[in-house]
Amino acid sequence: MHYIIDGYNLLFATHLCEQSLEAQREELIQEICEKSEEKNLSITVVFDAHHQQGEASFRKHDQINIIFT
């Protein structure tokens, strides 16, 4: 099964701290990567355009796909 995670919804629900938004995103991505490897999960994390400047992009980080719309 492939999971799709709304990155900002999860981030704002779990990471309320004084770090920059970029640092919080990277921390969340790292946590998801660790869980993905531990549980052997297929995951795509999507960060929507409301909080992203510039054009859409895609990157792969370990076993997860990351999309900025």
KOLLUMNU-679350 format. One record per residue (C-alpha): residue number from 1; residue in three letters; x, y, z. Coordinates in steps of 0.25 Angstrom, whole numbers. Each point is the difference from the previous one (the first is absolute). Example, Ala and Ser with C-alpha at 12.3 -4.5 7.8 and 13.67 -1.06 7.14 Angstrom:
2
+---------+------+-------+-------+-------+
! tordren ! guba !     u !     v !     w !
+---------+------+-------+-------+-------+
!       1 !  ALA !    49 !   -18 !    31 !
!       2 !  SER !     6 !    14 !    -2 !
+---------+------+-------+-------+-------+
This chain:
69
+---------+------+-------+-------+-------+
! tordren ! guba !     u !     v !     w !
+---------+------+-------+-------+-------+
!       1 !  MET !     0 !     0 !     0 !
!       2 !  HIS !     5 !    14 !    -3 !
!       3 !  TYR !    -3 !    11 !    10 !
!       4 !  ILE !    -1 !    15 !    -4 !
!       5 !  ILE !     2 !    10 !    11 !
!       6 !  ASP !    -4 !    14 !     1 !
!       7 !  GLY !    13 !     6 !     5 !
!       8 !  TYR !    -4 !    13 !     5 !
!       9 !  ASN !   -13 !    -5 !     7 !
!      10 !  LEU !     9 !   -10 !     7 !
!      11 !  LEU !    11 !    10 !     3 !
!      12 !  PHE !    -9 !    10 !     6 !
!      13 !  ALA !    -7 !   -10 !     8 !
!      14 !  THR !    13 !    -6 !     6 !
!      15 !  HIS !    11 !    10 !    -1 !
!      16 !  LEU !    -3 !    13 !     7 !
!      17 !  CYS !    13 !     6 !     3 !
!      18 !  GLU !     9 !    12 !    -3 !
!      19 !  GLN !     8 !    -7 !   -11 !
!      20 !  SER !    -1 !     6 !   -14 !
!      21 !  LEU !   -11 !    -7 !    -9 !
!      22 !  GLU !    11 !    -6 !    -8 !
!      23 !  ALA !     7 !    -6 !    12 !
!      24 !  GLN !   -13 !    -5 !     5 !
!      25 !  ARG !    -3 !    -6 !   -14 !
!      26 !  GLU !    13 !    -7 !     0 !
!      27 !  GLU !    -2 !    -6 !    14 !
!      28 !  LEU !   -13 !    -5 !    -4 !
!      29 !  ILE !     6 !    -6 !   -13 !
!      30 !  GLN !    10 !    -7 !     8 !
!      31 !  GLU !   -10 !    -6 !    10 !
!      32 !  ILE !    -8 !    -5 !   -11 !
!      33 !  CYS !    12 !    -6 !    -7 !
!      34 !  GLU !     3 !    -8 !    13 !
!      35 !  LYS !   -14 !    -5 !     1 !
!      36 !  SER !     0 !    -4 !   -14 !
!      37 !  GLU !    13 !    -8 !     1 !
!      38 !  GLU !    -5 !    -6 !    13 !
!      39 !  LYS !   -13 !    -5 !    -5 !
!      40 !  ASN !     4 !    -1 !   -15 !
!      41 !  LEU !   -11 !    10 !    -4 !
!      42 !  SER !    -1 !     7 !   -14 !
!      43 !  ILE !    -3 !    14 !     3 !
!      44 !  THR !    -2 !    13 !    -8 !
!      45 !  VAL !     0 !    13 !     8 !
!      46 !  VAL !    -7 !    12 !    -6 !
!      47 !  PHE !     3 !    15 !     4 !
!      48 !  ASP !   -11 !     8 !    -6 !
!      49 !  ALA !     2 !    14 !    -7 !
!      50 !  HIS !    -5 !     8 !    11 !
!      51 !  HIS !    13 !     0 !     8 !
!      52 !  GLN !     9 !    -3 !   -12 !
!      53 !  GLN !     6 !    11 !    -8 !
!      54 !  GLY !     4 !    -2 !   -15 !
!      55 !  GLU !    -3 !   -11 !    -9 !
!      56 !  ALA !    -4 !   -15 !     3 !
!      57 !  SER !    11 !    -9 !     2 !
!      58 !  PHE !     3 !   -15 !     3 !
!      59 !  ARG !    11 !    -7 !     8 !
!      60 !  LYS !     2 !   -14 !     6 !
!      61 !  HIS !     6 !    -1 !    14 !
!      62 !  ASP !     4 !   -14 !     3 !
!      63 !  GLN !   -13 !    -8 !    -2 !
!      64 !  ILE !   -10 !    11 !     0 !
!      65 !  ASN !    -4 !    10 !   -11 !
!      66 !  ILE !    -2 !    14 !     3 !
!      67 !  ILE !    -8 !    10 !    -9 !
!      68 !  PHE !    -1 !    15 !     2 !
!      69 !  THR !   -12 !     5 !    -8 !
+---------+------+-------+-------+-------+
